[in-house]
Amino acid sequence: MGVKHGRDYEGILTDLTTAIGRIPDRYVFFEMDAEEWERLAASDQLEVDEALAEDLFYALGEDSVIPVGSGVVIHDKEQHRIHILIGEEELTFVPLI
């Protein structure tokens, strides 16, 4: 189902892909290790990040907090944002409207 949004879906996915790219060990979400991740070409890493962004967008419609590697992705329904954090530090957010 995904999260409710007012912005263009493609724009949200682009921003979310960039945002989750700031989580250094995001590949753990797909049960990869650092060595496997490093063997991927940059274009393949981007493809994995895009798939992760799409998976997260839809999963956040069911579960508002999803761990991704050492980070966490949170759907804030009140502010219409997706927050990306590592520990207590917010790395960035993606506006949905």
C-alpha positions as CSV (number, residue, x, y, z in Angstrom):
1,M,0.0,0.0,0.0
2,G,2.7,2.5,0.9
3,V,2.5,5.8,2.7
4,K,0.1,8.6,1.9
5,H,1.8,11.3,-0.1
6,G,1.0,14.4,-2.1
7,R,4.3,14.7,-3.9
8,D,5.1,12.9,-7.1
9,Y,6.0,9.3,-6.3
10,E,9.1,9.3,-8.5
11,G,10.4,12.4,-6.7
12,I,9.9,10.8,-3.3
13,L,11.7,7.6,-4.5
14,T,14.6,9.7,-5.8
15,D,14.9,11.6,-2.5
16,L,14.5,8.4,-0.5
17,T,17.2,6.6,-2.5
18,T,19.6,9.5,-1.8
19,A,18.6,9.6,1.9
20,I,19.1,5.9,2.6
21,G,22.4,6.1,0.7
22,R,23.7,7.9,3.8
23,I,23.3,4.8,5.9
24,P,26.8,3.2,5.5
25,D,25.7,-0.4,6.1
26,R,22.3,-0.3,4.4
27,Y,23.2,-3.5,2.4
28,V,22.6,-5.5,5.6
29,F,18.9,-5.0,4.9
30,F,19.3,-7.4,1.9
31,E,21.5,-9.8,4.0
32,M,24.7,-8.8,2.2
33,D,28.0,-8.3,3.9
34,A,30.5,-5.5,3.3
35,E,32.6,-7.6,1.0
36,E,29.7,-8.4,-1.3
37,W,28.6,-4.7,-1.3
38,E,32.1,-3.5,-2.3
39,R,32.2,-6.0,-5.2
40,L,29.2,-4.4,-6.7
41,A,29.7,-1.7,-9.4
42,A,28.5,1.8,-8.4
43,S,25.6,1.3,-10.9
44,D,24.6,-1.9,-9.2
45,Q,24.8,-0.3,-5.7
46,L,22.5,2.4,-7.0
47,E,20.1,-0.2,-8.3
48,V,20.0,-1.9,-4.8
49,D,19.5,1.4,-3.1
50,E,16.5,2.1,-5.5
51,A,15.0,-1.3,-4.7
52,L,15.5,-0.6,-1.0
53,A,13.8,2.8,-1.3
54,E,10.8,1.2,-3.0
55,D,10.6,-1.6,-0.5
56,L,10.7,0.9,2.4
57,F,8.1,3.2,0.9
58,Y,5.6,0.3,0.8
59,A,6.6,-1.3,4.1
60,L,6.3,2.0,6.0
61,G,2.6,1.9,5.2
62,E,2.4,-1.1,7.5
63,D,5.2,-0.5,10.0
64,S,6.2,3.0,10.8
65,V,9.7,2.1,12.1
66,I,12.1,-0.1,10.0
67,P,15.7,-0.8,10.9
68,V,18.1,-0.6,8.0
69,G,21.7,-1.6,8.9
70,S,22.9,0.8,11.7
71,G,20.1,3.2,10.8
72,V,16.4,3.4,11.2
73,V,13.7,4.7,8.8
74,I,10.6,6.2,10.4
75,H,7.4,7.3,8.8
76,D,6.1,10.4,10.6
77,K,2.4,10.6,9.7
78,E,1.9,13.9,11.6
79,Q,4.6,15.8,9.7
80,H,4.2,13.8,6.5
81,R,7.9,12.9,6.4
82,I,10.1,9.9,6.3
83,H,13.0,10.4,8.7
84,I,16.4,8.6,8.4
85,L,18.4,8.3,11.6
86,I,21.5,6.7,12.9
87,G,21.2,6.4,16.7
88,E,19.7,9.6,17.9
89,E,21.1,11.7,15.0
90,E,18.8,12.5,12.2
91,L,20.7,12.2,8.9
92,T,17.9,13.7,6.8
93,F,14.2,13.4,6.0
94,V,12.1,13.1,2.9
95,P,8.9,15.2,2.7
96,L,5.8,13.4,1.4
97,I,3.8,16.6,0.6
